Amino acid sequence: MKHTIICLYILVALTVACKKSNSSTELMHSHPAIASIAGKWSVIKDSSFSAIGASPGNVQEYIGQPDDYWDFRTDARVYIKEGAKLDTLEYKLLSDSTIDIHAFGWILNGATPTSTIQPLTFTNAVIYSARDIFLPGGVYFRTLFLKR
């Protein structure tokens, strides 16, 4: 009789332990994954605007080529290829909509201001350099359009 009770106990334990749970499915639907800047992005367009004093300003626009990229790595660096230009910049993601990228936009007293990412989706990101400060003698803005 003891043997039968032990076998029954093992059978019940295995049945409960092997029961499929859909709680992870429920979690996926109630908490959708958040888009991340991490990874390799293709360049759609990289544009900047600069003006000195009351001049009408200068717009520079680079249209991305198929092999261009911005690759945001886990080592806090972004590896960049735009045409023949290669660069590596340090970055720090502050939130899902703000990022510090060293030397993206302007630098004042050695500090890079916080840029904005809007929107940031799984397939698109637009990064705007800080636009709220006018530099001595002029203004400078930069906008980067990326896709996956």
C-alpha positions, 0 to 999 in steps of 0.5 A: 500500500505504501508503494502505491501511495508513493507512486501516486504522489510521484505521478501527481507531482510530475503532472503538476510540475509539467503542466504548461503555464500561459502566464508568460503569454499573458505577461507578453501581452500585458507588458509589450517589449520596449523598443531599444536603441541598441543594435545596428541601424541604417542611416536614412538622413543625417542633417544639420543646420547652422547660422551665425548672427542674423544670417539665413543659415546653412543646411547640410544634408547627408542621405544614407547609402545602403552600407551606412550605419550607426551601431549602438553597442553595449560598450557605451560606444556607437560605431558610425559609417556614413559614406567614407567617414568612419567614427566612434562616439561614446553614448549614454542612454538616459531614458527611452526618449533621451540620450547623450552622444558625445560630439553629436550636435554641439559641445559647450565647455566640454559638455555634450547636451542631452539629445532627444529620440522621438520616435523610438520604435523597433524599426525607426528612430529620430535623434534631435540634438539639443535645440534649446541653447543658442551658442555664442554667435550662432545656432547649430542643430542636428537631426539623424533619421535611422531605420532597421 
